[in-house]
Amino acid sequence: KFLTTSIASLAIFLSIYFTFWARDFKLRTMQSMSGVCPSFFYELSEREQYQMVMEDTTLSHCFCASLQTQDQINESICLDFVKNKIRATTMSYGAGFMVCFMNMFFTLLMDLSGSFEKHQSLDDMESSNMTRLFILKFLNTGCLVLLYSLKFVQNMVRVKFEDPHNFNIDWYETGGVGMIIVMIINVISPHVGSLISYYRYKSRIWKLEKNLTEDMEIDHKYKIFYTQDDLNAVYLGPEFRLNYRYTQLLVNFYICWMYAISMPILPMIGSISFFFSYWIDKFLFCNFYRIPPKYSDAMGSRSTMFIGYSIVLHLFMSCWILGNNQIFSGESMLESVNVDAVDDAVANLKFKEIMYKKHIVILEIVAVIFLAHALVKRLMDACGSTVRKIVRCIFCSKGNEVKKLEAVMNTVQITYTGARARGVIKGLASYNILQNPKYQEAFAITPEFAQHHNRLR
């Protein structure tokens, strides 16, 4: 696991480096297209603007930005503007495809690690791979846009640029757009490999059936199958990997739920992604994949647990996003509280403007209550029995375990033989009248005779 985790960490670093490089290139390109225009420029007529741009080509963006795309292509002075615009857009989509490519690499890495590591069962291996793959994909897909403004990350990858942070208007023009692009690509990218494999599978079968003779035998000129297993392999599809389905759905759900408060288009994209995942997986499961092994509920239970954690993430991200003054302005409780009394750690991190906003206090309270409930539940599950025994010992009280067992005694599933031996079931074992002890005594027959006869002659 250490080796595979190290390789995955290196892949995340490469993804960060390429994403930061693409972000730096896009910012420099956009800066060349967004210089300051003269205040009187838009008061001029279109002909006067054109003449002014011809005299000073550095103002071409002022003139070209107001034109339609087709008009920009037709104007010779807008060619550089169009090229820079295409470069910036290409780098945005390139960064998105890089993220998706790294996600595919993580999937391949987990495949290799599954055969390399030693697990006790297939179910244990699939559940372990699902957890690690989910964490890697989530960090690579949903958290990279939060690293743009961190100086130590810029120093680490040796790419420095000024980028907006704290979810202001400029952040949504950069990181927000990038996140939407990645999620749109994620709608279909996880299924591309499976659909290509299905197309090859059907092509292989079509070629085989095309070369059948009139006697429904395979033409030897096409291919010779020496065993039935070789022929069966043509019709055999790949294995259905349930852990990868859980992983991709969890990543999409987390990202949509993480930024939903400020980008409501993401849940819409997520619902479209779930729609495609359901129907594509259902079609391929019925027509392409093999019958999967009988998994336990371990992966399903762990996925349900992760969904619970997403509530905490959503609450804290909502507090962070709604605390931005530029978009969601609101009164701060610091106006009535001495600022010097605020915790130094909070003040140094510049979180006080966020944490003390009046309109997000309810979200903070809900998040704290949810975390406290989860922590108490986890502690009670781990050591609740011991705590109850100590309390009963201190107060000299009796336990109620016997009453609980008596209450569920009739619901315990036992075998018929065990019930007869324990006396739970009493009376005759069958409708054979000769097995009744009273009739055995009256007819002077033995129990062994009654076991093999049901009437007398």
Secondary structure in CASP SS format (residue, H / E / C, confidence):
PFRMAT SS
TARGET T0000
AUTHOR 0000-0000-0000
METHOD secondary structure of the structure
MODEL  1
K C 1.00
F H 1.00
L H 1.00
T H 1.00
T H 1.00
S H 1.00
I H 1.00
A H 1.00
S H 1.00
L H 1.00
A H 1.00
I H 1.00
F H 1.00
L H 1.00
S H 1.00
I H 1.00
Y H 1.00
F H 1.00
T H 1.00
F H 1.00
W H 1.00
A H 1.00
R H 1.00
D H 1.00
F H 1.00
K H 1.00
L H 1.00
R H 1.00
T H 1.00
M H 1.00
Q H 1.00
S H 1.00
M H 1.00
S C 1.00
G C 1.00
V C 1.00
C C 1.00
P C 1.00
S C 1.00
F C 1.00
F H 1.00
Y H 1.00
E H 1.00
L C 1.00
S C 1.00
E H 1.00
R H 1.00
E H 1.00
Q H 1.00
Y H 1.00
Q H 1.00
M H 1.00
V H 1.00
M H 1.00
E H 1.00
D C 1.00
T H 1.00
T H 1.00
L H 1.00
S H 1.00
H H 1.00
C H 1.00
F H 1.00
C H 1.00
A C 1.00
S C 1.00
L C 1.00
Q C 1.00
T H 1.00
Q H 1.00
D H 1.00
Q H 1.00
I H 1.00
N H 1.00
E C 1.00
S H 1.00
I H 1.00
C H 1.00
L H 1.00
D H 1.00
F H 1.00
V H 1.00
K H 1.00
N H 1.00
K H 1.00
I H 1.00
R H 1.00
A H 1.00
T H 1.00
T H 1.00
M H 1.00
S H 1.00
Y H 1.00
G H 1.00
A H 1.00
G H 1.00
F H 1.00
M H 1.00
V H 1.00
C H 1.00
F H 1.00
M H 1.00
N H 1.00
M H 1.00
F H 1.00
F H 1.00
T H 1.00
L H 1.00
L H 1.00
M H 1.00
D H 1.00
L H 1.00
S H 1.00
G H 1.00
S H 1.00
F H 1.00
E C 1.00
K C 1.00
H C 1.00
Q C 1.00
S C 1.00
L H 1.00
D H 1.00
D H 1.00
M H 1.00
E H 1.00
S H 1.00
S H 1.00
N H 1.00
M H 1.00
T H 1.00
R H 1.00
L H 1.00
F H 1.00
I H 1.00
L H 1.00
K H 1.00
F H 1.00
L H 1.00
N H 1.00
T H 1.00
G H 1.00
C C 1.00
L H 1.00
V H 1.00
L H 1.00
L C 1.00
Y C 1.00
S C 1.00
L C 1.00
K H 1.00
F H 1.00
V H 1.00
Q H 1.00
N H 1.00
M H 1.00
V H 1.00
R C 1.00
V C 1.00
K C 1.00
F C 1.00
E C 1.00
D C 1.00
P C 1.00
H C 1.00
N C 1.00
F C 1.00
N C 1.00
I H 1.00
D H 1.00
W H 1.00
Y H 1.00
E H 1.00
T H 1.00
G H 1.00
G H 1.00
V H 1.00
G H 1.00
M H 1.00
I H 1.00
I H 1.00
V H 1.00
M H 1.00
I H 1.00
I H 1.00
N H 1.00
V H 1.00
I H 1.00
S H 1.00
P H 1.00
H H 1.00
V H 1.00
G H 1.00
S H 1.00
L H 1.00
I H 1.00
S H 1.00
Y H 1.00
Y H 1.00
R H 1.00
Y H 1.00
K H 1.00
S H 1.00
R H 1.00
I H 1.00
W H 1.00
K H 1.00
L H 1.00
E H 1.00
K H 1.00
N C 1.00
L E 1.00
T C 1.00
E C 1.00
D C 1.00
M C 1.00
E C 1.00
I E 1.00
D C 1.00
H C 1.00
K C 1.00
Y C 1.00
K C 1.00
I C 1.00
F C 1.00
Y C 1.00
T C 1.00
Q H 1.00
D H 1.00
D H 1.00
L H 1.00
N H 1.00
A H 1.00
V H 1.00
Y H 1.00
L C 1.00
G C 1.00
P C 1.00
E C 1.00
F C 1.00
R C 1.00
L H 1.00
N H 1.00
Y H 1.00
R H 1.00
Y H 1.00
T H 1.00
Q H 1.00
L H 1.00
L H 1.00
V H 1.00
N H 1.00
F H 1.00
Y H 1.00
I H 1.00
C H 1.00
W H 1.00
M H 1.00
Y C 1.00
A C 1.00
I C 1.00
S C 1.00
M C 1.00
P C 1.00
I H 1.00
L H 1.00
P H 1.00
M H 1.00
I H 1.00
G H 1.00
S H 1.00
I H 1.00
S H 1.00
F H 1.00
F H 1.00
F H 1.00
S H 1.00
Y H 1.00
W H 1.00
I H 1.00
D H 1.00
K H 1.00
F H 1.00
L H 1.00
F H 1.00
C H 1.00
N H 1.00
F C 1.00
Y C 1.00
R C 1.00
I C 1.00
P C 1.00
P C 1.00
K C 1.00
Y C 1.00
S C 1.00
D C 1.00
A H 1.00
M H 1.00
G H 1.00
S H 1.00
R H 1.00
S H 1.00
T H 1.00
M H 1.00
F H 1.00
I H 1.00
G H 1.00
Y H 1.00
S H 1.00
I H 1.00
V H 1.00
L H 1.00
H H 1.00
L H 1.00
F H 1.00
M H 1.00
S H 1.00
C H 1.00
W H 1.00
I H 1.00
L H 1.00
G C 1.00
N C 1.00
N C 1.00
Q C 1.00
I C 1.00
F C 1.00
S C 1.00
G C 1.00
E C 1.00
S E 1.00
M H 1.00
L H 1.00
E H 1.00
S H 1.00
V C 1.00
N C 1.00
V H 1.00
D H 1.00
A H 1.00
V C 1.00
D C 1.00
D H 1.00
A H 1.00
V H 1.00
A H 1.00
N H 1.00
L C 1.00
K C 1.00
F C 1.00
K H 1.00
E H 1.00
I H 1.00
M H 1.00
Y C 1.00
K E 1.00
K H 1.00
H H 1.00
I H 1.00
V H 1.00
I H 1.00
L H 1.00
E H 1.00
I H 1.00
V H 1.00
A H 1.00
V H 1.00
I H 1.00
F H 1.00
L H 1.00
A H 1.00
H H 1.00
A H 1.00
L H 1.00
V H 1.00
K H 1.00
R H 1.00
L H 1.00
M H 1.00
D H 1.00
A H 1.00
C H 1.00
G H 1.00
S H 1.00
T H 1.00
V H 1.00
R H 1.00
K H 1.00
I H 1.00
V H 1.00
R H 1.00
C H 1.00
I H 1.00
F H 1.00
C C 1.00
S C 1.00
K C 1.00
G C 1.00
N C 1.00
E H 1.00
V H 1.00
K H 1.00
K H 1.00
L H 1.00
E H 1.00
A H 1.00
V C 1.00
M H 1.00
N H 1.00
T H 1.00
V C 1.00
Q C 1.00
I C 1.00
T C 1.00
Y H 1.00
T H 1.00
G H 1.00
A H 1.00
R H 1.00
A H 1.00
R H 1.00
G C 1.00
V C 1.00
I C 1.00
K C 1.00
G C 1.00
L C 1.00
A C 1.00
S C 1.00
Y C 1.00
N C 1.00
I H 1.00
L H 1.00
Q H 1.00
N C 1.00
P H 1.00
K H 1.00
Y H 1.00
Q H 1.00
E H 1.00
A H 1.00
F H 1.00
A C 1.00
I C 1.00
T C 1.00
P H 1.00
E H 1.00
F H 1.00
A H 1.00
Q H 1.00
H H 1.00
H C 1.00
N C 1.00
R C 1.00
L C 1.00
R C 1.00
END
